[in-house]
Amino acid sequence: MLKLINIQKSYFVDKEPVPVLKGINLEFQKGELVSLLGESGCGKSTLLNIITGLDVVNEGEIFFNDVNVTKFNQNEWAQYRKNNIGYIFQNFNLISHLSVQENVELVMTLDGQSKQQRQNRAKELLEMVGLGDKLKYEPNRLSGGQKQRVAIARALANDPDILVADEPTGALDSQTAIQIMEILKGLAEKGKLVILVTHSLELAEWGNRIVRLKDGEVLSNEVKRTAAENTSVSVSKKGGKLSFFSSVKLASQNLKQKKWRTLLTALGASIGIGGIALMVGLGIGAQNKVNSELEKLTDQRSVTIQTDEKNPQVIPDEKIEELKDNPNVADVLGVYAFYGSVKQTDPNKAPVNLILAGLNPYKERGTFEKDNIIEGKYPKDGEKGIYITEKDADNLFGKDAKYQDLIGEEINMTVSTQLDGVQRMFKTVDVQLPILGVVKNGSFGLSICYIPYDFAEQTYQQSTGETGMLQANALAKNTQVVDEVKKAAEEQKLKAKTSSEQLDQINSYFVMIQAALGSFAGISLVVSAIMIAIVMYVSVLERTREIGTMKALGARRKDIKRIFLSEAAVIGVLGGLFGVIGGYLLGLAGNEILKSFLKENAFKAFVVPGYLAAFCIIFSTVISMIAGYIPARRAAKLNAVDALRYE
């Protein structure tokens, strides 16, 4: 069943070879209880590690059922241990954050078996070793003998062909040691190959064969009695794998044991994520407010046209007329904007500066009257006057003035044309205007007064001396044909942009602002990532023997790495959740503070939508996994033999 041919092993000290095994030749059969007897340092444990693939030979070959396992790669060795070998340790090596049942299930978990299969098998084995009533116990509640019974049950979980026991009674009293030896003997009688390492002749006598080692060589190979009847076996190189959910569960169980450290680490990681949620949420809140205000002021049917964006010229009349004749166009209207200055009757008061815009003609008024005019009616065509904002009304007439009493009041002001992006000087026009109505204040301190379309066109011509339009709005007959109107304008070699495109351009600026704010807040994530990396590195050091144990039980490198990366991911998810919740609560507080200052002009400045919350949690998880990658990789690359010896 198991054959060792000329096994040689040396370790190097200061580049000098130190021979440990010197040409070992042995054969083992199924049903044997073989005692490897010898003093400390004779090579017993090294031979055991080579049989299980935890260590490699310098020379020689190992055959398991005629398969040369010395040619296995690391994954094949792991699969070989998982399916064909059960390891029983002197110090039990039970995993403290797993229950008795979960410790027994561990090998089956690494093999990807279902939950029901694992539980049924674990209960069966624990009942067999007399611990059926201790399934949910933690290992630290058990005696030494009970721990070793759990270790035996764990070694039998995947029904291996070979059981290796390295000084399994070394930490037990004599009575308990006899009980453990009786279990091992019974397993051999059932057809298992049991290889027992001991330096006690008394315990060695339990074996049906005693192999004495001395200075790395076989001193004697004595058969005491006939082994149990052999049965055929086959080496398994394929099997199940540790599932994603199982790795997350193993990681979560360890983090649960160290819950305060886990929570504090997650809280530390949440600071940067909370800052990102808060800052980006501020940008989103401002963006939403600007969009809502612009949508009120902008006709969604309009297509803004001009000859050039950087240096616009008067749009030729023939192009305007051609657009008006288009069946999809309702009208083409000039875009007029002005600066205004109103002198107050009190000479000690500074003039009130205004921003004015021309309204659409009466037939294209839309919902402006309903959405914006507080007092007064929408102007008829040809009407002259001004609609002032609430704020300007308060500045000019005092806060106690009633808006309905202001209708018809006249104000003297100077007006000059405002052309964005055009460096031109225009003359001012002195006008005396009756107040036609009062409109709502704008957001962010930008309050716009309005004058009727015909009067705006007349004032523009007086100020600029031009009769054409530098900028115009082509109004589509309905929102469904807006793109057709834009296309018609472009066919005339005009620059055209729809209202939605203008909003998209504004939104792109807000996206850049949000990215900048989020980047500044995200600087603290660097500190969080370093902290997570340190915590993960400490976790690897603390669990070095656990890592060695899992490798001895058949865990692959990628299984170990996955468990530790899952641990980092759980910390990242918790940090993301804490950060989002913290950012949301701070945002609520910020909105309430703004509400107390802005009163009726208040708006939700801090917004944390669902997609931002999801992004923050995912981002936190990714950053945490990146931070945990190097510690996880180090854990995966640990030498199993060194890890098992780690104190």
C-alpha positions as CSV (number, residue, x, y, z in Angstrom):
1,M,0.0,0.0,0.0
2,L,2.8,2.5,1.0
3,K,6.3,2.0,-0.1
4,L,9.4,4.1,0.8
5,I,12.5,3.6,-1.4
6,N,15.9,5.1,-0.4
7,I,14.4,8.1,1.4
8,Q,17.1,10.7,2.1
9,K,16.7,14.0,3.7
10,S,19.1,16.7,4.8
11,Y,18.7,20.2,6.3
12,F,21.2,22.9,5.8
13,V,22.9,24.9,8.6
14,D,25.1,27.7,7.4
15,K,25.0,26.1,3.9
16,E,26.4,22.8,5.4
17,P,24.1,19.7,4.9
18,V,23.0,18.0,8.1
19,P,21.7,14.5,7.2
20,V,18.4,13.5,9.0
21,L,17.3,10.5,7.0
22,K,19.9,8.2,5.4
23,G,18.3,5.8,2.9
24,I,15.1,4.7,4.5
25,N,13.4,1.6,2.9
26,L,10.1,0.6,4.3
27,E,6.8,-0.9,3.2
28,F,3.4,-0.5,5.0
29,Q,0.2,-2.5,4.5
30,K,-3.4,-1.6,5.2
31,G,-4.6,-2.9,8.5
32,E,-1.2,-2.4,10.2
33,L,-0.5,-0.4,13.4
34,V,3.1,0.5,12.9
35,S,5.1,2.0,15.7
36,L,8.1,4.2,14.7
37,L,10.2,4.0,17.8
38,G,13.3,6.0,18.6
39,E,14.9,8.7,20.7
40,S,14.3,12.4,20.0
41,G,16.2,13.6,16.9
42,C,16.4,10.2,15.2
43,G,14.2,11.4,12.3
44,K,10.8,10.0,13.3
45,S,8.8,13.3,12.8
46,T,10.8,14.1,9.6
47,L,9.8,10.7,8.1
48,L,6.2,11.3,9.1
49,N,6.3,14.7,7.4
50,I,7.7,13.2,4.2
51,I,5.1,10.4,4.2
52,T,2.3,13.1,4.4
53,G,4.0,15.4,1.9
54,L,4.5,18.3,4.4
55,D,8.2,18.0,3.7
56,V,10.0,16.9,0.5
57,V,12.8,14.3,0.0
58,N,16.3,15.1,-1.3
59,E,16.5,11.6,-2.8
60,G,14.3,8.6,-3.0
61,E,10.7,7.8,-3.9
62,I,7.3,7.2,-2.2
63,F,4.7,5.0,-3.8
64,F,1.1,4.9,-2.7
65,N,-0.7,2.0,-4.3
66,D,1.9,2.0,-7.1
67,V,1.5,5.7,-7.7
68,N,4.8,7.7,-7.3
69,V,3.6,10.5,-5.1
70,T,7.0,12.2,-4.9
71,K,6.2,13.6,-8.3
72,F,3.1,15.4,-7.1
73,N,2.9,19.2,-7.2
74,Q,1.6,21.2,-4.2
75,N,-2.0,21.0,-5.1
76,E,-1.8,17.2,-5.7
77,W,-0.1,16.8,-2.3
78,A,-2.8,18.8,-0.6
79,Q,-5.5,16.6,-2.3
80,Y,-3.5,13.5,-1.3
81,R,-3.5,14.6,2.3
82,K,-7.1,15.6,2.3
83,N,-8.4,12.3,0.8
84,N,-5.9,9.7,1.9
85,I,-4.3,10.8,5.1
86,G,-5.6,11.6,8.6
87,Y,-3.2,13.6,10.8
88,I,-3.3,13.3,14.6
89,F,-1.1,15.8,16.4
90,Q,0.6,15.5,19.8
91,N,-0.8,18.9,20.9
92,F,-4.2,18.2,19.3
93,N,-4.0,21.5,17.2
94,L,-7.8,22.1,17.4
95,I,-8.9,25.5,16.1
96,S,-10.0,27.5,19.1
97,H,-12.7,29.6,17.3
98,L,-14.5,26.5,16.0
99,S,-16.7,24.3,18.0
100,V,-15.9,20.6,18.4
101,Q,-18.3,19.7,15.6
102,E,-16.9,22.4,13.3
103,N,-13.3,21.2,14.0
104,V,-14.3,17.7,12.8
105,E,-16.1,19.2,9.8
106,L,-13.0,21.2,8.8
107,V,-11.5,18.6,6.5
108,M,-14.9,18.1,4.8
109,T,-15.3,21.9,4.5
110,L,-12.0,22.0,2.6
111,D,-13.3,19.3,0.4
112,G,-16.4,21.2,-0.5
113,Q,-18.9,18.8,0.9
114,S,-22.4,20.0,1.7
115,K,-23.5,21.2,5.1
116,Q,-25.7,18.2,5.7
117,Q,-23.0,15.7,4.7
118,R,-20.5,17.4,7.0
119,Q,-22.9,17.6,10.0
120,N,-24.0,14.0,9.7
121,R,-20.5,12.6,9.4
122,A,-19.1,14.8,12.2
123,K,-21.9,13.6,14.6
124,E,-21.3,10.0,13.6
125,L,-17.6,10.2,14.3
126,L,-17.9,12.2,17.6
127,E,-20.4,9.6,18.8
128,M,-17.9,6.9,17.9
129,V,-15.2,8.4,20.1
130,G,-17.7,9.0,22.9
131,L,-18.2,12.8,22.5
132,G,-21.7,12.9,21.0
133,D,-22.8,15.2,23.8
134,K,-20.0,17.7,23.2
135,L,-20.8,18.9,19.7
136,K,-21.2,22.6,20.4
137,Y,-18.4,22.8,23.0
138,E,-15.4,25.0,22.4
139,P,-12.1,23.1,22.5
140,N,-10.9,25.0,25.7
141,R,-13.8,23.4,27.6
142,L,-12.4,19.8,27.0
143,S,-9.9,17.8,28.8
144,G,-6.7,16.6,27.1
145,G,-8.1,13.2,26.4
146,Q,-11.3,14.6,24.9
147,K,-9.3,17.0,22.7
148,Q,-7.3,14.1,21.3
149,R,-10.5,12.2,20.6
150,V,-11.8,15.2,18.7
151,A,-8.5,15.2,16.8
152,I,-9.0,11.5,15.9
153,A,-12.5,12.1,14.8
154,R,-11.3,15.0,12.6
155,A,-8.5,12.7,11.1
156,L,-11.2,10.2,10.1
157,A,-13.6,12.7,8.6
158,N,-12.8,12.0,4.9
159,D,-12.4,8.2,5.6
160,P,-8.6,8.2,4.9
161,D,-6.6,5.1,4.2
162,I,-3.7,6.2,6.4
163,L,-3.7,7.7,9.9
164,V,-0.4,9.2,11.1
165,A,-0.1,10.0,14.8
166,D,2.8,12.1,16.0
167,E,3.3,11.4,19.7
168,P,-0.5,11.3,20.2
169,T,-0.3,10.5,23.9
170,G,2.6,12.8,24.7
171,A,0.4,15.4,26.4
172,L,-1.8,12.9,28.2
173,D,-1.8,10.9,31.5
174,S,-1.2,7.2,31.3
175,Q,-4.8,6.2,31.7
176,T,-6.0,8.5,29.0
177,A,-3.1,7.4,26.8
178,I,-4.3,3.8,27.0
179,Q,-7.8,4.9,25.9
180,I,-6.3,6.7,22.9
181,M,-4.2,3.6,22.0
182,E,-7.2,1.4,22.1
183,I,-9.0,3.7,19.6
184,L,-6.0,3.6,17.3
185,K,-5.6,-0.1,17.5
186,G,-9.3,-0.6,16.8
187,L,-9.0,1.6,13.7
188,A,-6.1,-0.5,12.4
189,E,-8.2,-3.7,13.0
190,K,-10.9,-2.1,10.8
191,G,-8.4,-1.9,7.9
192,K,-6.7,1.5,8.4
193,L,-2.9,1.9,8.1
194,V,-2.0,3.6,11.4
195,I,1.6,4.9,11.7
196,L,2.4,5.9,15.3
197,V,5.5,8.0,16.2
198,T,6.7,7.5,19.7
199,H,9.8,7.2,21.8
200,S,8.0,5.0,24.4
201,L,8.7,1.3,24.1
202,E,5.5,0.6,26.2
203,L,3.3,2.4,23.6
204,A,5.2,1.0,20.7
205,E,4.2,-2.5,21.9
206,W,0.7,-1.7,20.9
207,G,1.7,-2.0,17.3
208,N,1.7,-5.2,15.3
209,R,5.1,-4.0,13.9
210,I,7.8,-1.9,15.5
211,V,10.3,0.0,13.3
212,R,13.2,1.3,15.3
213,L,15.1,4.3,14.0
214,K,18.5,5.6,15.1
215,D,20.5,8.5,13.6
216,G,18.2,8.6,10.5
217,E,18.5,4.9,9.7
218,V,16.3,1.8,10.2
219,L,17.8,-0.1,13.1
220,S,15.2,-2.9,13.1
221,N,11.9,-3.8,11.6
222,E,10.1,-6.3,13.9
223,V,6.8,-7.9,13.2
224,K,4.9,-8.6,16.4
225,R,1.7,-10.0,15.0
226,T,-0.3,-10.3,11.8
227,A,-2.0,-7.2,10.5
228,A,-5.7,-7.0,9.7
229,E,-6.8,-8.3,6.4
230,N,-5.8,-5.9,3.5
231,T,-8.3,-4.4,1.1
232,S,-7.6,-2.6,-2.2
233,V,-7.1,1.2,-2.2
234,S,-6.5,3.8,-4.8
235,V,-4.8,7.2,-4.6
236,S,-7.2,10.1,-5.2
237,K,-5.9,13.2,-7.0
238,K,-9.2,14.8,-7.5
239,G,-11.8,16.1,-5.1
240,G,-13.9,19.0,-4.0
241,K,-12.7,22.5,-3.2
242,L,-13.2,25.0,-0.4
243,S,-16.3,27.0,-1.5
244,F,-16.5,30.8,-1.4
245,F,-19.2,30.8,1.3
246,S,-17.3,28.3,3.4
247,S,-14.2,30.5,3.3
248,V,-16.3,33.6,4.3
249,K,-17.8,31.6,7.2
250,L,-14.4,30.4,8.4
251,A,-13.1,34.0,8.2
252,S,-16.2,35.4,10.0
253,Q,-15.9,32.8,12.9
254,N,-12.3,34.0,13.6
255,L,-13.3,37.6,13.4
256,K,-16.2,36.9,15.8
257,Q,-13.8,35.5,18.3
258,K,-11.9,38.8,18.1
259,K,-15.0,40.9,17.8
260,W,-13.7,44.1,19.6
261,R,-10.6,44.2,17.5
262,T,-12.7,43.6,14.4
263,L,-15.2,46.3,15.3
264,L,-12.4,48.9,16.0
265,T,-10.6,48.0,12.8
266,A,-13.9,48.4,10.8
267,L,-14.6,51.7,12.6
268,G,-11.2,52.9,11.6
269,A,-11.7,51.9,8.0
270,S,-15.1,53.6,8.0
271,I,-13.7,57.1,8.5
272,G,-12.5,57.4,5.0
273,I,-15.6,55.8,3.5
274,G,-17.9,58.0,5.6
275,G,-15.9,61.0,4.3
276,I,-16.4,59.9,0.7
277,A,-20.1,59.3,1.3
278,L,-20.5,62.7,2.9
279,M,-18.5,64.8,0.4
280,V,-19.8,63.1,-2.7
281,G,-23.3,63.3,-1.1
282,L,-22.8,67.0,-0.8
283,G,-22.0,67.3,-4.5
284,I,-25.1,65.2,-5.4
285,G,-27.3,67.4,-3.2
286,A,-26.0,70.5,-4.9
287,Q,-26.4,68.9,-8.3
288,N,-30.0,67.9,-7.6
289,K,-30.8,71.4,-6.5
290,V,-29.3,73.1,-9.5
291,N,-30.9,70.7,-11.8
292,S,-34.3,71.2,-10.3
293,E,-34.0,75.0,-10.5
294,L,-32.7,74.9,-14.1
295,E,-35.5,72.6,-15.1
296,K,-38.0,75.1,-13.8
297,L,-36.4,77.9,-15.8
298,T,-35.6,76.0,-19.0
299,D,-38.1,74.9,-21.5
300,Q,-37.4,71.3,-22.3
301,R,-38.5,71.9,-25.9
302,S,-35.8,74.5,-26.5
303,V,-32.6,74.1,-28.6
304,T,-30.0,76.8,-28.0
305,I,-28.4,77.9,-31.3
306,Q,-25.5,80.3,-32.1
307,T,-22.9,80.7,-34.8
308,D,-20.0,79.8,-32.6
309,E,-19.6,79.1,-28.8
310,K,-16.3,81.0,-28.3
311,N,-16.9,84.0,-30.6
312,P,-20.6,84.2,-31.6
313,Q,-21.8,86.4,-34.4
314,V,-25.3,87.6,-35.3
315,I,-27.3,84.7,-36.7
316,P,-28.3,85.6,-40.3
317,D,-32.0,86.4,-40.6
318,E,-32.4,83.8,-43.5
319,K,-31.3,81.0,-41.1
320,I,-33.7,82.2,-38.5
321,E,-36.5,82.3,-41.0
322,E,-35.6,78.9,-42.4
323,L,-35.8,77.4,-38.9
324,K,-39.2,79.1,-38.3
325,D,-40.5,77.4,-41.5
326,N,-39.4,74.0,-40.2
327,P,-42.6,71.9,-39.4
328,N,-41.1,70.8,-36.1
329,V,-40.4,74.3,-34.9
330,A,-43.0,76.3,-33.0
331,D,-40.9,79.5,-32.9
332,V,-37.4,80.9,-32.8
333,L,-36.8,83.4,-29.9
334,G,-33.8,85.5,-29.0
335,V,-32.0,84.9,-25.7
336,Y,-31.7,88.2,-23.9
337,A,-29.9,88.8,-20.6
338,F,-29.0,92.1,-18.9
339,Y,-27.3,93.7,-15.9
340,G,-29.5,96.3,-14.1
341,S,-28.9,98.8,-11.4
342,V,-31.6,100.6,-9.4
343,K,-30.9,103.8,-7.5
344,Q,-32.6,103.9,-4.2
345,T,-34.6,106.9,-3.0
346,D,-32.4,107.1,0.1
347,P,-29.0,108.5,-1.1
348,N,-27.3,106.7,1.8
349,K,-28.2,103.3,0.4
350,A,-26.2,101.6,-2.3
351,P,-27.9,100.8,-5.6
352,V,-29.5,97.5,-5.9
353,N,-27.9,95.4,-8.7
354,L,-30.1,93.1,-10.7
355,I,-29.8,90.3,-13.3
356,L,-32.5,90.4,-15.8
357,A,-33.7,87.9,-18.4
358,G,-36.3,88.1,-21.2
359,L,-39.4,86.0,-20.8
360,N,-41.0,84.0,-23.7
361,P,-43.9,85.6,-25.6
362,Y,-47.3,85.0,-24.1
363,K,-48.2,82.0,-26.3
364,E,-45.0,80.2,-25.2
365,R,-45.3,81.0,-21.5
366,G,-45.5,77.3,-20.5
367,T,-45.8,76.8,-16.7
368,F,-43.7,79.8,-15.7
369,E,-46.6,81.7,-14.2
370,K,-47.6,78.8,-12.0
371,D,-44.1,77.8,-11.0
372,N,-42.4,81.2,-10.4
373,I,-44.8,84.2,-10.2
374,I,-45.9,84.9,-6.6
375,E,-47.8,88.1,-7.3
376,G,-49.0,89.4,-10.7
377,K,-49.8,87.8,-14.1
378,Y,-47.8,86.7,-17.1
379,P,-47.2,89.7,-19.4
380,K,-49.2,90.1,-22.6
381,D,-47.3,90.7,-25.9
382,G,-46.0,94.3,-26.1
383,E,-46.3,94.9,-22.4
384,K,-43.5,96.8,-20.6
385,G,-42.4,96.4,-17.1
386,I,-40.3,94.2,-14.7
387,Y,-40.9,91.2,-12.4
388,I,-38.6,91.5,-9.4
389,T,-37.6,88.8,-6.9
390,E,-38.7,88.6,-3.3
391,K,-35.2,89.5,-2.2
392,D,-35.1,92.6,-4.5
393,A,-38.5,93.6,-3.4
394,D,-37.3,93.5,0.3
395,N,-34.2,95.5,-0.6
396,L,-36.1,98.2,-2.5
397,F,-39.2,98.6,-0.5
398,G,-38.5,97.0,2.9
399,K,-39.4,93.6,4.3
400,D,-42.8,94.9,5.6
401,A,-44.0,95.8,2.1
402,K,-46.9,93.7,0.8
403,Y,-46.2,92.3,-2.7
404,Q,-49.7,93.1,-4.0
405,D,-49.2,96.8,-3.2
406,L,-46.0,96.9,-5.3
407,I,-47.8,96.1,-8.5
408,G,-47.7,99.3,-10.7
409,E,-44.9,100.9,-8.6
410,E,-42.3,102.4,-10.9
411,I,-38.5,102.1,-10.6
412,N,-35.8,103.9,-12.4
413,M,-32.8,101.8,-13.5
414,T,-30.0,101.5,-16.0
415,V,-29.7,98.4,-18.1
416,S,-26.8,97.0,-20.1
417,T,-26.6,93.8,-22.2
418,Q,-24.9,90.7,-20.7
419,L,-23.3,88.4,-23.2
420,D,-21.5,85.4,-21.6
421,G,-18.1,84.7,-23.2
422,V,-18.2,87.8,-25.5
423,Q,-15.8,90.7,-24.6
424,R,-17.7,93.7,-25.8
425,M,-18.7,97.0,-24.3
426,F,-22.3,98.0,-24.7
427,K,-24.0,101.3,-23.7
428,T,-26.4,101.5,-20.8
429,V,-30.1,102.3,-21.3
430,D,-32.0,104.4,-18.7
431,V,-35.5,103.1,-18.3
432,Q,-38.5,103.7,-16.0
433,L,-40.3,100.4,-15.4
434,P,-43.6,99.6,-13.7
435,I,-43.5,96.5,-11.5
436,L,-45.6,93.8,-13.1
437,G,-45.1,91.1,-10.5
438,V,-43.0,89.4,-7.9
439,V,-41.2,86.1,-8.6
440,K,-39.5,83.5,-6.3
441,N,-35.9,83.9,-5.2
442,G,-33.4,81.8,-7.1
443,S,-31.1,79.3,-5.4
444,F,-27.5,79.8,-4.3
445,G,-27.9,83.6,-4.2
446,L,-28.6,83.8,-8.0
447,S,-31.9,85.7,-8.2
448,I,-33.2,86.6,-11.7
449,C,-35.6,89.3,-12.5
450,Y,-37.6,89.2,-15.7
451,I,-38.9,91.6,-18.4
452,P,-41.4,90.8,-21.2
453,Y,-40.0,89.4,-24.5
454,D,-40.8,92.4,-26.7
455,F,-39.4,94.9,-24.3
456,A,-36.2,92.6,-23.8
457,E,-35.7,92.6,-27.6
458,Q,-36.1,96.4,-27.8
459,T,-33.7,97.0,-24.9
460,Y,-31.1,94.6,-26.5
461,Q,-31.2,96.5,-29.7
462,Q,-30.9,99.9,-27.9
463,S,-27.9,98.6,-25.9
464,T,-26.0,96.8,-28.7
465,G,-27.1,98.6,-31.8
466,E,-27.8,95.2,-33.4
467,T,-31.1,94.0,-34.7
468,G,-30.2,90.3,-35.1
469,M,-29.7,87.6,-32.5
470,L,-26.4,86.4,-31.1
471,Q,-28.1,83.5,-29.4
472,A,-31.5,82.1,-29.9
473,N,-33.8,79.3,-28.7
474,A,-35.5,77.2,-31.3
475,L,-38.7,75.9,-29.6
476,A,-39.7,72.4,-30.8
477,K,-43.5,71.8,-31.1
478,N,-43.1,69.0,-28.6
479,T,-40.4,67.2,-26.7
480,Q,-40.5,64.3,-29.1
481,V,-39.0,66.3,-32.0
482,V,-36.3,68.2,-30.1
483,D,-33.6,66.1,-31.7
484,E,-35.0,66.8,-35.2
485,V,-34.9,70.6,-34.5
486,K,-31.3,70.3,-33.4
487,K,-30.4,68.4,-36.5
488,A,-32.1,71.1,-38.7
489,A,-30.0,73.8,-37.0
490,E,-26.8,71.8,-37.5
491,E,-27.6,71.4,-41.1
492,Q,-27.4,75.2,-41.4
493,K,-23.9,75.1,-39.9
494,L,-25.1,76.4,-36.5
495,K,-24.0,75.2,-33.1
496,A,-27.0,73.6,-31.4
497,K,-27.5,72.3,-27.9
498,T,-30.6,70.9,-26.3
499,S,-31.7,71.7,-22.8
500,S,-30.9,68.1,-21.7
501,E,-27.4,68.5,-23.2
502,Q,-26.9,71.7,-21.3
503,L,-27.9,70.0,-18.1
504,D,-25.6,67.1,-18.9
505,Q,-22.7,69.5,-19.4
506,I,-23.5,71.1,-16.0
507,N,-23.8,67.6,-14.5
508,S,-20.3,66.7,-15.8
509,Y,-18.9,69.6,-13.9
510,F,-20.6,68.3,-10.7
511,V,-19.2,64.9,-11.3
512,M,-15.7,66.4,-11.4
513,I,-16.5,68.3,-8.2
514,Q,-17.8,65.1,-6.6
515,A,-14.6,63.2,-7.6
516,A,-12.4,65.9,-6.2
517,L,-14.3,66.1,-2.9
518,G,-14.3,62.3,-2.7
519,S,-10.6,62.1,-3.4
520,F,-9.7,64.6,-0.6
521,A,-11.9,62.6,1.8
522,G,-10.4,59.3,0.5
523,I,-6.9,60.2,1.6
524,S,-7.7,58.8,5.0
525,L,-8.3,55.5,3.2
526,V,-4.5,55.1,2.9
527,V,-4.2,55.2,6.7
528,S,-7.1,52.7,6.9
529,A,-5.5,50.4,4.4
530,I,-2.2,50.4,6.3
531,M,-4.1,49.7,9.6
532,I,-6.0,46.7,8.0
533,A,-2.7,45.3,6.6
534,I,-1.1,45.5,10.1
535,V,-4.2,43.8,11.7
536,M,-4.1,41.1,9.0
537,Y,-0.4,40.5,9.5
538,V,-0.9,40.2,13.2
539,S,-3.7,37.7,12.5
540,V,-1.4,35.6,10.4
541,L,1.2,35.5,13.2
542,E,-1.4,34.6,15.8
543,R,-2.8,31.8,13.6
544,T,0.5,30.3,12.3
545,R,-0.1,26.9,13.9
546,E,-3.7,27.0,12.7
547,I,-2.4,27.5,9.1
548,G,0.0,24.6,9.5
549,T,-2.8,22.5,10.8
550,M,-5.0,23.3,7.9
551,K,-2.2,22.5,5.4
552,A,-1.7,19.2,7.2
553,L,-5.4,18.5,6.8
554,G,-5.2,19.1,3.0
555,A,-5.8,22.9,2.6
556,R,-4.2,24.3,-0.6
557,R,-2.3,27.5,-0.7
558,K,-5.2,29.2,-2.5
559,D,-7.6,27.9,0.2
560,I,-5.4,29.6,2.9
561,K,-5.2,32.8,0.8
562,R,-8.9,32.8,0.2
563,I,-9.7,32.5,3.9
564,F,-7.5,35.4,4.9
565,L,-8.8,37.5,1.9
566,S,-12.3,36.7,3.0
567,E,-11.4,38.0,6.5
568,A,-10.2,41.2,5.0
569,A,-13.3,41.5,2.9
570,V,-15.6,41.1,5.9
571,I,-13.7,43.9,7.6
572,G,-14.1,46.0,4.4
573,V,-17.9,45.3,4.3
574,L,-18.3,46.3,7.9
575,G,-16.2,49.4,7.4
576,G,-18.3,50.3,4.4
577,L,-21.5,49.8,6.3
578,F,-20.3,51.8,9.3
579,G,-19.0,54.6,6.9
580,V,-22.3,54.8,4.9
581,I,-24.4,54.9,8.1
582,G,-22.1,57.5,9.7
583,G,-22.1,59.6,6.5
584,Y,-25.9,59.4,6.2
585,L,-26.4,60.4,9.9
586,L,-23.9,63.3,9.6
587,G,-25.7,64.3,6.4
588,L,-29.0,64.4,8.1
589,A,-27.5,66.6,10.8
590,G,-26.0,68.9,8.2
591,N,-29.3,69.2,6.4
592,E,-31.0,70.2,9.7
593,I,-28.3,72.8,10.4
594,L,-28.7,74.3,6.9
595,K,-32.5,74.3,7.4
596,S,-32.1,76.5,10.5
597,F,-29.9,79.0,8.6
598,L,-31.6,79.0,5.1
599,K,-35.1,78.6,6.4
600,E,-37.5,78.6,3.4
601,N,-34.6,78.4,0.9
602,A,-33.3,75.3,2.6
603,F,-32.7,72.2,0.5
604,K,-31.1,68.7,1.0
605,A,-27.5,69.6,0.6
606,F,-26.3,66.1,1.7
607,V,-27.8,63.2,-0.1
608,V,-26.6,59.5,0.1
609,P,-28.5,57.6,-2.6
610,G,-28.6,53.9,-2.8
611,Y,-26.0,53.6,-5.6
612,L,-23.5,55.8,-3.7
613,A,-24.0,53.6,-0.6
614,A,-23.4,50.4,-2.7
615,F,-20.3,52.0,-4.3
616,C,-18.9,52.9,-0.9
617,I,-19.4,49.4,0.5
618,I,-17.9,47.8,-2.6
619,F,-15.0,50.3,-2.7
620,S,-14.3,49.7,1.0
621,T,-14.3,45.9,0.4
622,V,-11.9,46.2,-2.5
623,I,-9.5,48.5,-0.6
624,S,-9.6,46.1,2.4
625,M,-8.8,43.1,0.2
626,I,-5.9,44.9,-1.5
627,A,-4.6,45.8,2.0
628,G,-5.0,42.2,3.1
629,Y,-3.4,40.6,0.0
630,I,0.2,40.6,1.1
631,P,-0.6,39.1,4.6
632,A,-2.9,36.5,2.9
633,R,-0.1,35.6,0.4
634,R,2.4,35.3,3.3
635,A,0.0,33.0,5.1
636,A,-0.5,30.8,2.0
637,K,3.3,30.5,1.5
638,L,4.1,29.4,5.1
639,N,6.0,26.2,5.3
640,A,3.6,23.7,7.0
641,V,6.3,22.0,9.1
642,D,7.6,25.4,10.4
643,A,4.1,26.6,11.0
644,L,3.3,23.5,13.1
645,R,6.3,24.1,15.3
646,Y,5.5,27.8,15.7
647,E,5.0,28.9,19.3
